[in-house]
Amino acid sequence: MPELQEIKRTLSRIDKLEREVSLKQLQINSLLAITQAINENVSAEDLFKMYNSFLRWEIGIRKMALFFRESEKWLCKSSLGVAEEMLSEDISPELSKYRSKQGLESSNHALIREFDLVVPVLHKDVAIAYAFIGGFGDEDDVYNKVQFVTTITNVVAVAIENKRLFKQQLRQEIINREVEVAAEIQRTLVPSRLPSGENYQLSSIYKPHFAVGGDYYDVVEFSDGKIAFCIADITGKGVSAAMLMANFQANFHALVTRRPSLEEIVYELNEAVWRVTQGDKFITLFLAKYDVATRTLHYINCGHTPPLLLSNGEVIPLRNGCTSLGWLPELPFLEIGGICLTDDALIFTYTDGLTDIRNDDGDYFTEEKLTEFLQENAEMDAKSLNTKLLTHIEAFRQEQPFPDDITVLTCRVFGKNAAGTAAQEVLTAI
């Protein structure tokens, strides 16, 4: 009967429309639930659970795997119907080929062949997620299901990416604040003024590689005409290095003002650094005392780049000392260096960032190049020499950046100007 057939067709169309309406309503409700969860700032883990639940129970997806990037790998964050051991395999090299929604019939990868379709999510033309879906049956409304999976995957992926970007921004703001705090700490630790007089003059260069460096220098002047000065290189950067520097400076000043021997100072400084770092960080240090009355320089080099002493055409590296501070709870050896400066002399101390400078040809500003520069300008006052050195290294490096912190402490001492008298080794310690 034609009327009966028409009624059946009409009922079938009505049933189909009702299913479509039901699916659309389900999609709307699911999207509303996801949107509400996002607005309530639920965790990424909870969003993954909601995504999994919607696809499994509401849409009837039998196989699914959702991948997000972490560091350099793509990791599965939610899955259905796939063995865990398969999902643990790194498929990162396979994913770059998928730039749009497409079937997976031609894939040669065992895991990818488990699925029928891949849905990539792009943000500013960069993939932020991949959803693999499969297990469709003959009775499934594949088109509508895929459309919904695409929509909900995009919503979840963008929300997760926004969370990641927000956390990244927050971390960066924390880092920036830490850098500001560390830089402020450092500004208070570096001497604002260096002493100069008729017997000696000092000048410095201080160029942190970043806002916060690990270099340190200091000068202590005593009323009896003696001075103590040091230069140090602290491992690490940022707040941790700045805090270690602050601790080191406090200990240094407390010890120096008590006027113990150089040996005692170094032993106690090593103990203090070890107590704080337990060997995780260390400090290279050059520490010296100069006596105007006797014109003697005593020093200890604790694993630091050897300063250069220039006097009457001689160049003497100041190497005597011990290992870096903080390597070991007790220093295994220590040797004090002593030199009598009977004529004008230049004591040039620096950190290794100076000799790490390279030019466009890859040549380093070596100790030999530095020595040559100092010999050519040995008669200049300390400030003028440092100014000329800055100009010289700027020209030398050409277009290359400074590779590390650069710190220089130049000390010129004035002797009797006795003709033909060179620096002489002092055999006795302080």
VEXKE-701239 format. One line per 2 residues: number of its first residue (from 1); for each residue x, y, z of N, C-alpha, C. Coordinates in steps of 0.1 Angstrom, whole numbers, always signed. Example, Ala and Ser with C-alpha at 12.3 -4.5 7.8 and 13.67 -1.06 7.14 Angstrom:
1 = +132 -57 +78 +123 -45 +78 +132 -33 +78; +128 -22 +71 +137 -11 +71 +129 +0 +79
END
This chain:
1 = +8 -12 +0 +0 +0 +0 +9 +13 +0; +7 +21 -10 +15 +33 -11 +14 +42 +1
3 = +3 +43 +7 +1 +52 +19 +9 +47 +30; +9 +34 +33 +17 +28 +44 +32 +30 +42
5 = +37 +28 +29 +51 +30 +27 +55 +45 +29; +46 +54 +25 +49 +68 +27 +50 +72 +42
7 = +41 +65 +50 +40 +68 +64 +54 +63 +71; +58 +51 +66 +71 +45 +71 +83 +54 +68
9 = +83 +59 +56 +94 +68 +52 +94 +81 +60; +81 +86 +62 +80 +98 +71 +85 +96 +85
11 = +80 +84 +90 +85 +81 +104 +100 +79 +105; +106 +73 +94 +120 +71 +94 +127 +85 +94
13 = +122 +94 +86 +128 +107 +85 +127 +114 +99; +115 +113 +105 +113 +119 +118 +123 +113 +128
15 = +124 +100 +128 +133 +94 +137 +148 +99 +135; +152 +100 +122 +165 +105 +119 +167 +119 +124
17 = +157 +127 +122 +157 +141 +126 +158 +142 +142; +150 +133 +148 +151 +133 +163 +165 +130 +168
19 = +171 +120 +161 +184 +116 +165 +194 +127 +163; +193 +134 +152 +202 +145 +149 +200 +156 +159
21 = +187 +159 +162 +184 +170 +172 +190 +166 +186; +188 +153 +189 +193 +148 +202 +209 +149 +202
23 = +215 +146 +191 +230 +147 +191 +234 +161 +192; +227 +170 +184 +230 +185 +185 +229 +190 +199
25 = +218 +186 +206 +215 +190 +220 +226 +185 +229; +230 +172 +226 +241 +166 +234 +254 +174 +232
27 = +257 +178 +220 +269 +186 +217 +269 +199 +224; +257 +205 +223 +256 +218 +230 +258 +217 +245
29 = +251 +207 +251 +253 +205 +266 +267 +201 +269; +274 +193 +261 +288 +190 +263 +297 +202 +263
31 = +295 +210 +252 +303 +222 +251 +300 +232 +262; +288 +233 +266 +285 +242 +278 +292 +237 +290
33 = +292 +224 +292 +298 +218 +304 +314 +220 +304; +319 +218 +292 +334 +221 +290 +337 +235 +292
35 = +329 +244 +286 +331 +259 +287 +330 +263 +302; +320 +258 +309 +319 +261 +323 +331 +257 +331
37 = +336 +245 +328 +348 +239 +335 +360 +248 +333; +361 +252 +320 +372 +261 +316 +371 +274 +324
39 = +359 +280 +324 +357 +293 +332 +360 +291 +346; +357 +280 +352 +360 +277 +366 +375 +273 +368
41 = +383 +273 +358 +397 +271 +358 +400 +257 +364; +393 +247 +360 +396 +234 +364 +410 +230 +359
43 = +416 +220 +365 +430 +216 +361 +429 +209 +347; +441 +208 +341 +442 +202 +328 +439 +187 +329
45 = +442 +181 +340 +439 +167 +342 +424 +164 +342; +416 +174 +349 +402 +172 +349 +396 +175 +335
47 = +401 +184 +327 +397 +186 +314 +399 +173 +305; +410 +167 +307 +413 +155 +299 +402 +144 +303
49 = +399 +143 +316 +389 +133 +321 +375 +136 +315; +371 +149 +314 +358 +153 +309 +358 +149 +294
51 = +369 +152 +287 +370 +150 +272 +368 +135 +270; +375 +127 +278 +374 +112 +276 +360 +107 +279
53 = +354 +112 +289 +340 +108 +293 +330 +112 +282; +331 +124 +277 +322 +128 +266 +323 +120 +254
55 = +335 +117 +250 +337 +109 +238 +332 +95 +240; +335 +89 +252 +331 +75 +254 +316 +74 +256
57 = +310 +81 +265 +296 +79 +269 +286 +87 +261; +289 +98 +257 +280 +107 +250 +280 +105 +235
59 = +292 +103 +230 +293 +102 +215 +295 +88 +211; +299 +79 +220 +301 +65 +216 +313 +62 +208
61 = +324 +70 +210 +337 +68 +204 +344 +56 +210; +348 +46 +202 +354 +34 +207 +369 +34 +209
63 = +375 +42 +200 +390 +43 +200 +394 +58 +199; +403 +62 +208 +407 +76 +208 +421 +77 +215
65 = +429 +86 +210 +441 +90 +216 +443 +105 +214; +446 +112 +225 +448 +127 +224 +462 +130 +228
67 = +470 +136 +219 +484 +139 +221 +486 +154 +223; +495 +157 +233 +499 +171 +235 +515 +171 +236
69 = +521 +182 +232 +535 +183 +232 +540 +186 +246; +550 +180 +251 +557 +183 +263 +572 +182 +260
71 = +578 +194 +262 +593 +195 +258 +594 +192 +243; +601 +182 +239 +603 +179 +225 +596 +167 +221
73 = +587 +161 +230 +580 +149 +226 +565 +152 +227; +557 +144 +219 +543 +144 +220 +538 +132 +228
75 = +531 +135 +239 +526 +125 +248 +511 +123 +248; +507 +111 +250 +492 +108 +250 +487 +112 +264
77 = +477 +121 +264 +471 +126 +276 +457 +119 +280; +451 +113 +270 +438 +107 +272 +436 +96 +261
79 = +430 +85 +264 +429 +75 +254 +417 +66 +257; +412 +59 +246 +402 +49 +247 +405 +37 +238
81 = +403 +25 +243 +404 +13 +234 +417 +10 +228; +428 +15 +234 +442 +12 +228 +451 +7 +240
83 = +459 -3 +237 +468 -8 +247 +478 +2 +252; +481 +3 +265 +490 +12 +271 +504 +11 +265
85 = +508 -1 +262 +522 -3 +257 +523 +4 +243; +513 +4 +235 +513 +10 +222 +514 +26 +224
87 = +507 +31 +233 +507 +45 +235 +520 +51 +241; +528 +43 +247 +540 +47 +253 +551 +50 +242
89 = +548 +45 +230 +558 +46 +219 +558 +61 +214; +570 +66 +212 +572 +80 +207 +568 +80 +192
91 = +557 +87 +189 +553 +89 +175 +555 +103 +170; +563 +111 +177 +566 +125 +174 +570 +127 +159
93 = +579 +118 +154 +583 +120 +140 +572 +119 +130; +561 +111 +133 +550 +108 +124 +540 +120 +123
95 = +540 +128 +134 +529 +138 +135 +530 +150 +126; +542 +154 +122 +544 +166 +115 +537 +166 +101
97 = +535 +153 +96 +529 +152 +82 +514 +155 +82; +508 +156 +94 +493 +158 +95 +491 +173 +98
99 = +486 +180 +88 +483 +194 +89 +468 +197 +88; +460 +187 +85 +445 +189 +84 +439 +175 +87
101 = +426 +176 +89 +418 +164 +92 +419 +154 +81; +422 +142 +83 +424 +132 +72 +423 +118 +77
103 = +420 +109 +67 +420 +95 +70 +434 +89 +71; +434 +77 +78 +447 +71 +81 +450 +57 +74
105 = +442 +55 +64 +443 +41 +58 +457 +38 +52; +465 +48 +48 +477 +46 +42 +489 +46 +51
107 = +487 +48 +64 +498 +49 +74 +505 +35 +75; +518 +36 +77 +526 +24 +79 +530 +22 +94
109 = +525 +31 +103 +528 +31 +117 +518 +22 +124; +522 +13 +132 +513 +3 +139 +503 +10 +147
111 = +507 +20 +156 +498 +27 +164 +488 +35 +156; +492 +42 +146 +484 +51 +138 +473 +43 +131
113 = +477 +31 +127 +468 +22 +119 +456 +17 +128; +457 +19 +142 +447 +15 +151 +435 +25 +149
115 = +437 +36 +142 +426 +46 +141 +422 +49 +127; +410 +55 +125 +405 +58 +112 +408 +72 +108
117 = +410 +81 +117 +410 +96 +114 +419 +103 +124; +426 +113 +119 +434 +122 +128 +428 +136 +126
119 = +427 +143 +138 +422 +157 +138 +433 +165 +145; +441 +173 +137 +451 +181 +143 +445 +195 +147
121 = +450 +200 +158 +445 +214 +162 +457 +223 +161; +455 +233 +153 +466 +243 +150 +463 +256 +157
123 = +473 +263 +162 +472 +276 +168 +483 +284 +162; +479 +295 +154 +489 +303 +147 +498 +294 +138
125 = +491 +285 +131 +498 +276 +122 +508 +266 +128; +507 +265 +142 +515 +255 +149 +506 +245 +156
127 = +510 +232 +154 +502 +222 +160 +503 +222 +175; +492 +222 +182 +492 +221 +197 +486 +208 +202
129 = +479 +201 +193 +473 +188 +198 +469 +180 +185; +469 +167 +188 +464 +157 +177 +454 +148 +184
131 = +442 +146 +178 +433 +136 +183 +431 +126 +172; +434 +113 +176 +432 +102 +167 +419 +95 +172
133 = +410 +92 +162 +397 +85 +166 +395 +74 +156; +388 +63 +161 +385 +52 +152 +375 +43 +159
135 = +374 +31 +153 +364 +21 +158 +350 +24 +154; +348 +31 +143 +334 +34 +139 +327 +21 +133
137 = +314 +20 +136 +306 +9 +131 +298 +14 +119; +291 +4 +112 +283 +7 +101 +271 +16 +104
139 = +266 +15 +117 +255 +22 +121 +258 +36 +126; +271 +39 +127 +275 +53 +132 +272 +64 +122
141 = +268 +75 +127 +267 +88 +120 +281 +94 +120; +290 +89 +112 +304 +92 +113 +306 +107 +111
143 = +299 +113 +101 +301 +127 +98 +298 +136 +111; +286 +134 +117 +283 +142 +128 +292 +140 +140
145 = +295 +127 +142 +304 +124 +153 +318 +130 +151; +323 +130 +139 +336 +136 +137 +335 +151 +138
147 = +324 +157 +134 +323 +171 +136 +323 +175 +150; +316 +167 +158 +316 +171 +173 +329 +168 +179
149 = +336 +157 +176 +349 +155 +181 +359 +166 +177; +358 +171 +165 +366 +182 +160 +364 +194 +169
151 = +351 +197 +171 +348 +209 +179 +353 +209 +193; +349 +198 +200 +353 +196 +214 +368 +195 +216
153 = +375 +189 +206 +390 +188 +207 +396 +202 +206; +391 +210 +196 +396 +223 +195 +394 +231 +208
155 = +382 +230 +214 +379 +238 +226 +389 +234 +237; +390 +221 +239 +399 +216 +250 +413 +219 +248
157 = +418 +217 +235 +432 +219 +232 +436 +234 +234; +427 +243 +229 +430 +257 +231 +430 +261 +246
159 = +421 +256 +253 +421 +258 +268 +433 +254 +275; +438 +242 +271 +450 +236 +277 +462 +245 +273
161 = +463 +249 +260 +473 +257 +255 +474 +271 +262; +462 +276 +265 +461 +289 +272 +466 +287 +286
163 = +463 +276 +292 +468 +273 +306 +483 +273 +306; +489 +266 +295 +503 +265 +294 +510 +278 +292
165 = +504 +286 +283 +510 +300 +281 +509 +309 +293; +498 +307 +301 +496 +315 +313 +507 +311 +323
167 = +509 +298 +325 +519 +294 +334 +533 +298 +330; +535 +297 +317 +548 +302 +311 +550 +317 +314
169 = +540 +325 +312 +541 +339 +315 +543 +342 +330; +536 +334 +338 +538 +336 +352 +552 +332 +357
171 = +557 +321 +351 +571 +317 +354 +580 +328 +350; +578 +334 +338 +587 +344 +333 +587 +356 +342
173 = +575 +360 +347 +573 +371 +355 +581 +369 +369; +580 +357 +374 +587 +353 +386 +602 +354 +384
175 = +607 +349 +372 +621 +349 +369 +625 +364 +367; +617 +372 +361 +621 +386 +359 +622 +393 +372
177 = +613 +390 +381 +613 +396 +395 +626 +391 +402; +629 +378 +401 +641 +373 +407 +653 +380 +402
179 = +654 +382 +389 +665 +389 +383 +666 +403 +388; +655 +410 +390 +655 +423 +395 +660 +423 +409
181 = +656 +414 +417 +660 +413 +431 +675 +410 +432; +679 +400 +424 +694 +397 +423 +702 +408 +419
183 = +698 +415 +408 +705 +427 +403 +707 +438 +414; +696 +440 +422 +696 +450 +432 +706 +446 +443
185 = +706 +433 +446 +715 +427 +456 +729 +430 +452; +732 +427 +439 +745 +429 +434 +750 +443 +434
187 = +741 +452 +431 +744 +466 +431 +749 +471 +445; +743 +465 +455 +747 +469 +468 +760 +462 +473
189 = +764 +452 +466 +776 +445 +470 +789 +450 +463; +787 +455 +451 +799 +460 +443 +802 +474 +449
191 = +815 +477 +452 +819 +490 +457 +814 +501 +448; +808 +511 +454 +804 +523 +447 +816 +533 +444
193 = +826 +531 +453 +838 +540 +452 +850 +532 +455; +861 +534 +447 +874 +528 +450 +884 +538 +455
195 = +892 +534 +465 +902 +543 +470 +913 +546 +461; +918 +558 +461 +930 +562 +454 +937 +573 +462
197 = +951 +572 +461 +959 +582 +469 +972 +583 +462; +982 +588 +470 +995 +590 +465 +1003 +577 +464
199 = +998 +567 +471 +1006 +554 +471 +1000 +543 +462; +987 +545 +459 +980 +535 +450 +968 +541 +444
201 = +963 +535 +434 +950 +538 +428 +944 +526 +422; +931 +526 +422 +923 +514 +418 +912 +518 +408
203 = +909 +510 +399 +898 +512 +389 +893 +499 +385; +880 +499 +382 +873 +486 +379 +865 +487 +366
205 = +863 +475 +360 +853 +473 +350 +844 +462 +354; +831 +464 +353 +821 +454 +357 +810 +454 +347
207 = +810 +443 +339 +800 +441 +328 +794 +427 +330; +782 +426 +337 +775 +413 +338 +770 +409 +324
209 = +771 +396 +321 +767 +391 +308 +752 +393 +307; +744 +390 +317 +730 +393 +318 +728 +403 +329
211 = +716 +405 +333 +713 +415 +343 +720 +411 +356; +721 +398 +358 +728 +394 +371 +740 +385 +367
213 = +751 +388 +372 +763 +380 +369 +768 +373 +382; +779 +365 +380 +785 +358 +391 +798 +363 +395
215 = +802 +375 +390 +815 +381 +394 +814 +390 +406; +825 +391 +413 +825 +400 +425 +840 +405 +426
217 = +840 +418 +431 +853 +423 +435 +851 +433 +447; +861 +435 +455 +860 +443 +466 +874 +449 +470
219 = +873 +460 +478 +886 +466 +483 +883 +471 +497; +892 +468 +506 +891 +473 +520 +903 +481 +523
221 = +902 +494 +527 +913 +503 +530 +914 +504 +545; +926 +503 +550 +929 +504 +564 +936 +518 +568
223 = +935 +522 +580 +941 +535 +584 +956 +535 +584; +962 +523 +585 +977 +522 +586 +984 +522 +573
225 = +976 +524 +562 +982 +525 +549 +981 +511 +541; +976 +501 +547 +974 +488 +540 +961 +487 +533
227 = +960 +480 +523 +947 +477 +516 +946 +462 +514; +934 +457 +514 +931 +443 +510 +921 +444 +498
229 = +924 +436 +488 +915 +436 +476 +913 +422 +471; +902 +420 +464 +899 +407 +459 +891 +407 +447
231 = +891 +397 +439 +882 +395 +427 +878 +380 +428; +866 +377 +424 +860 +364 +425 +851 +361 +414
233 = +849 +348 +411 +840 +343 +401 +831 +332 +408; +819 +335 +409 +810 +326 +416 +802 +318 +405
235 = +802 +305 +407 +794 +296 +397 +779 +299 +398; +773 +298 +387 +758 +300 +387 +755 +315 +384
237 = +742 +317 +381 +736 +330 +378 +724 +332 +386; +718 +344 +385 +705 +347 +391 +706 +348 +406
239 = +694 +346 +412 +693 +349 +426 +702 +340 +435; +703 +327 +431 +712 +318 +439 +726 +323 +440
241 = +732 +328 +428 +745 +333 +428 +746 +346 +435; +736 +354 +434 +736 +367 +442 +735 +365 +457
243 = +727 +355 +461 +727 +352 +475 +740 +346 +480; +746 +338 +472 +759 +333 +476 +769 +344 +477
245 = +768 +353 +467 +777 +365 +467 +775 +373 +480; +763 +375 +483 +760 +383 +495 +766 +377 +508
247 = +764 +363 +509 +770 +356 +520 +785 +357 +520; +791 +355 +508 +805 +356 +507 +810 +370 +511
249 = +804 +380 +506 +808 +394 +510 +808 +396 +525; +797 +392 +531 +795 +394 +545 +807 +387 +553
251 = +810 +375 +549 +821 +367 +556 +834 +374 +553; +836 +378 +540 +849 +385 +537 +851 +397 +545
253 = +841 +406 +546 +843 +418 +554 +845 +415 +568; +837 +406 +574 +839 +402 +588 +853 +397 +591
255 = +858 +389 +582 +872 +384 +584 +883 +394 +582; +882 +402 +571 +892 +412 +568 +893 +422 +579
257 = +882 +427 +584 +883 +437 +594 +889 +433 +607; +889 +420 +610 +896 +414 +621 +911 +414 +620
259 = +916 +416 +607 +930 +416 +604 +937 +403 +607; +931 +392 +604 +939 +379 +605 +948 +378 +593
261 = +956 +367 +592 +965 +364 +581 +956 +360 +569; +962 +362 +557 +956 +357 +545 +952 +342 +546
263 = +961 +335 +551 +958 +320 +553 +946 +318 +561; +944 +324 +572 +933 +322 +581 +920 +327 +573
265 = +921 +338 +566 +909 +343 +559 +904 +332 +549; +913 +327 +541 +910 +318 +530 +904 +305 +536
267 = +910 +300 +547 +905 +287 +553 +891 +290 +558; +888 +301 +564 +875 +304 +570 +865 +306 +558
269 = +869 +313 +548 +860 +315 +536 +857 +302 +530; +866 +293 +528 +863 +280 +523 +853 +272 +531
271 = +855 +273 +544 +845 +266 +553 +831 +272 +552; +831 +285 +550 +818 +292 +549 +811 +288 +536
273 = +818 +288 +525 +812 +285 +512 +808 +270 +512; +816 +261 +518 +812 +247 +518 +800 +245 +527
275 = +799 +252 +537 +787 +251 +547 +774 +255 +539; +775 +264 +530 +763 +269 +523 +760 +260 +511
277 = +770 +256 +503 +768 +249 +491 +770 +234 +491; +778 +229 +501 +781 +215 +501 +787 +209 +488
279 = +795 +217 +482 +802 +213 +470 +794 +215 +457; +781 +219 +458 +773 +221 +446 +778 +233 +438
281 = +783 +243 +444 +788 +255 +438 +802 +258 +444; +810 +266 +437 +823 +269 +442 +826 +284 +438
283 = +837 +289 +443 +841 +303 +441 +856 +303 +438; +860 +309 +427 +874 +312 +425 +877 +325 +430
285 = +888 +327 +436 +891 +339 +443 +906 +343 +442; +909 +356 +440 +922 +361 +442 +921 +371 +453
287 = +929 +369 +463 +929 +378 +475 +943 +383 +478; +944 +396 +480 +958 +402 +482 +957 +413 +492
289 = +969 +415 +499 +971 +426 +508 +984 +433 +503; +983 +446 +503 +994 +455 +500 +997 +464 +511
291 = +1010 +464 +515 +1015 +472 +526 +1023 +484 +520; +1018 +496 +522 +1025 +508 +516 +1038 +510 +522
293 = +1039 +508 +535 +1052 +511 +542 +1063 +502 +537; +1060 +489 +536 +1071 +479 +532 +1071 +477 +517
295 = +1060 +482 +510 +1058 +480 +495 +1058 +465 +492; +1052 +457 +500 +1051 +443 +498 +1036 +439 +495
297 = +1035 +430 +486 +1022 +424 +481 +1022 +410 +485; +1013 +406 +493 +1011 +392 +496 +997 +387 +491
299 = +996 +375 +485 +984 +371 +479 +982 +356 +480; +969 +352 +478 +966 +338 +476 +956 +337 +464
301 = +959 +328 +455 +951 +326 +443 +943 +313 +445; +930 +314 +447 +922 +302 +450 +915 +298 +437
303 = +923 +291 +428 +918 +286 +415 +913 +296 +405; +917 +309 +407 +913 +320 +399 +922 +322 +387
305 = +917 +328 +376 +925 +331 +365 +937 +340 +370; +950 +336 +368 +961 +343 +374 +961 +358 +370
307 = +961 +367 +380 +963 +381 +377 +977 +383 +371; +979 +395 +365 +992 +398 +359 +998 +410 +366
309 = +1010 +408 +371 +1018 +419 +377 +1028 +424 +367; +1028 +437 +364 +1037 +443 +355 +1046 +453 +363
311 = +1059 +451 +362 +1068 +460 +369 +1082 +460 +362; +1086 +472 +357 +1099 +473 +350 +1100 +463 +338
313 = +1089 +462 +331 +1090 +454 +319 +1087 +439 +321; +1087 +435 +333 +1084 +421 +336 +1069 +419 +337
315 = +1065 +407 +333 +1051 +403 +335 +1051 +390 +343; +1045 +390 +355 +1045 +379 +365 +1031 +374 +367
317 = +1027 +362 +363 +1014 +357 +367 +1014 +353 +381; +1004 +357 +388 +1003 +355 +403 +995 +342 +405
319 = +1002 +331 +406 +996 +318 +407 +995 +311 +420; +1004 +315 +430 +1005 +308 +442 +991 +308 +450
321 = +988 +297 +456 +975 +297 +463 +970 +283 +467; +958 +280 +462 +951 +267 +466 +940 +265 +456
323 = +932 +255 +458 +921 +251 +450 +909 +261 +452; +899 +261 +443 +888 +269 +444 +881 +267 +458
325 = +874 +277 +463 +867 +276 +475 +853 +269 +474; +851 +260 +483 +838 +253 +483 +838 +239 +476
327 = +849 +236 +469 +851 +223 +463 +851 +212 +474; +858 +214 +485 +861 +204 +495 +859 +211 +509
329 = +855 +203 +519 +853 +209 +532 +866 +215 +538; +877 +209 +534 +890 +214 +539 +900 +215 +527
331 = +907 +226 +526 +917 +228 +515 +928 +219 +517; +932 +211 +506 +943 +201 +508 +957 +208 +508
333 = +958 +220 +503 +971 +227 +503 +969 +242 +502; +979 +250 +506 +978 +264 +504 +992 +270 +504
335 = +994 +279 +495 +1007 +285 +493 +1005 +300 +492; +1012 +308 +500 +1011 +323 +500 +1021 +328 +491
337 = +1018 +337 +482 +1027 +344 +473 +1031 +357 +479; +1044 +361 +477 +1048 +374 +483 +1058 +381 +473
339 = +1056 +394 +471 +1065 +401 +461 +1067 +415 +467; +1080 +419 +467 +1083 +433 +471 +1083 +442 +458
341 = +1075 +452 +459 +1074 +461 +447 +1082 +474 +450; +1094 +474 +446 +1103 +485 +449 +1102 +496 +439
343 = +1094 +494 +429 +1092 +505 +419 +1077 +505 +415; +1073 +514 +407 +1059 +515 +402 +1055 +501 +396
345 = +1043 +497 +399 +1038 +484 +394 +1023 +485 +391; +1019 +475 +383 +1005 +474 +379 +1001 +460 +382
347 = +990 +458 +390 +984 +445 +393 +971 +445 +386; +970 +436 +376 +958 +435 +368 +951 +422 +371
349 = +939 +423 +377 +931 +412 +381 +919 +412 +372; +914 +400 +368 +903 +399 +359 +896 +385 +360
351 = +884 +384 +355 +877 +371 +354 +879 +366 +340; +876 +352 +338 +879 +346 +326 +870 +350 +314
353 = +859 +358 +318 +851 +363 +307 +858 +372 +297; +869 +378 +302 +877 +387 +294 +884 +379 +283
355 = +891 +368 +286 +898 +360 +276 +889 +350 +269; +876 +350 +272 +867 +342 +265 +861 +350 +253
357 = +864 +363 +252 +859 +371 +241 +864 +366 +228; +856 +364 +217 +860 +360 +204 +856 +371 +194
359 = +863 +371 +183 +859 +380 +172 +852 +372 +161; +849 +379 +150 +841 +372 +139 +849 +361 +132
361 = +862 +360 +134 +870 +349 +128 +871 +338 +138; +866 +339 +150 +867 +328 +159 +879 +329 +168
363 = +887 +340 +167 +899 +341 +175 +896 +347 +189; +903 +341 +199 +900 +345 +212 +909 +357 +216
365 = +904 +365 +226 +913 +375 +232 +921 +368 +243; +932 +362 +239 +939 +353 +247 +947 +361 +258
367 = +953 +353 +267 +962 +359 +277 +974 +366 +271; +979 +360 +259 +990 +366 +252 +986 +380 +247
369 = +974 +381 +241 +969 +394 +236 +967 +404 +247; +962 +399 +258 +960 +408 +270 +974 +413 +275
371 = +983 +404 +276 +997 +408 +281 +1003 +418 +272; +1002 +416 +259 +1007 +426 +249 +1001 +439 +251
373 = +987 +440 +253 +980 +452 +255 +986 +459 +268; +987 +451 +279 +991 +457 +291 +1006 +463 +290
375 = +1014 +455 +283 +1028 +460 +282 +1029 +473 +274; +1020 +474 +264 +1020 +486 +256 +1014 +498 +264
377 = +1007 +496 +274 +1000 +507 +281 +1003 +506 +296; +1014 +501 +299 +1018 +498 +313 +1020 +511 +321
379 = +1023 +522 +315 +1025 +535 +322 +1013 +543 +324; +1001 +539 +319 +989 +546 +321 +984 +545 +335
381 = +976 +555 +340 +970 +553 +352 +959 +543 +351; +954 +538 +363 +945 +526 +363 +932 +529 +356
383 = +926 +541 +358 +913 +544 +351 +915 +545 +336; +925 +552 +332 +927 +554 +318 +930 +541 +311
385 = +938 +532 +317 +940 +519 +312 +928 +511 +310; +919 +511 +320 +906 +503 +319 +897 +509 +308
387 = +897 +522 +307 +889 +528 +296 +894 +524 +282; +907 +524 +281 +913 +520 +268 +911 +506 +265
389 = +911 +497 +276 +909 +483 +274 +895 +481 +269; +885 +487 +275 +871 +486 +270 +870 +489 +255
391 = +876 +500 +251 +876 +504 +237 +882 +493 +228; +893 +488 +234 +901 +478 +226 +893 +465 +224
393 = +887 +460 +235 +879 +447 +233 +866 +449 +225; +861 +461 +226 +849 +464 +218 +853 +463 +203
395 = +864 +468 +199 +869 +467 +185 +873 +453 +182; +879 +446 +191 +883 +432 +189 +871 +423 +186
397 = +861 +423 +194 +850 +414 +193 +841 +416 +180; +842 +427 +174 +835 +430 +162 +820 +429 +164
399 = +814 +419 +157 +799 +417 +159 +796 +406 +169; +805 +400 +175 +803 +390 +184 +798 +395 +198
401 = +789 +388 +205 +784 +392 +218 +795 +388 +229; +794 +395 +240 +802 +391 +251 +797 +377 +256
403 = +806 +367 +258 +802 +354 +261 +799 +352 +276; +804 +361 +285 +803 +358 +299 +804 +372 +306
405 = +803 +371 +320 +806 +383 +327 +820 +387 +325; +823 +400 +325 +836 +406 +325 +838 +415 +336
407 = +848 +412 +344 +852 +420 +356 +867 +422 +356; +871 +434 +358 +885 +438 +359 +887 +447 +372
409 = +897 +444 +379 +901 +453 +390 +916 +456 +388; +919 +468 +385 +932 +472 +382 +938 +480 +393
411 = +949 +476 +398 +956 +483 +409 +970 +488 +405; +972 +501 +406 +985 +506 +403 +991 +511 +417
413 = +1003 +506 +419 +1010 +511 +432 +1022 +519 +428; +1026 +528 +436 +1037 +537 +433 +1048 +535 +443
415 = +1060 +531 +437 +1072 +528 +445 +1081 +540 +446; +1094 +537 +448 +1104 +547 +450 +1110 +552 +436
417 = +1105 +545 +425 +1110 +548 +412 +1125 +547 +411; +1130 +537 +417 +1145 +535 +417 +1148 +528 +403
419 = +1157 +534 +396 +1160 +530 +382 +1166 +516 +383; +1161 +507 +374 +1167 +494 +372 +1163 +484 +383
421 = +1154 +487 +391 +1150 +478 +402 +1137 +471 +398; +1137 +458 +398 +1125 +450 +395 +1118 +445 +407
423 = +1106 +439 +405 +1099 +433 +416 +1107 +421 +421; +1107 +419 +434 +1115 +408 +440 +1106 +399 +448
425 = +1108 +386 +447 +1100 +376 +455 +1103 +378 +470; +1093 +378 +478 +1094 +379 +492 +1092 +365 +498
427 = +1102 +361 +506 +1102 +347 +510 +1094 +345 +523; +1092 +356 +530 +1085 +355 +543 +1070 +358 +541
429 = +1061 +352 +548 +1047 +355 +547 +1044 +366 +557; +1031 +370 +556 +1026 +381 +565 +1027 +376 +579
END
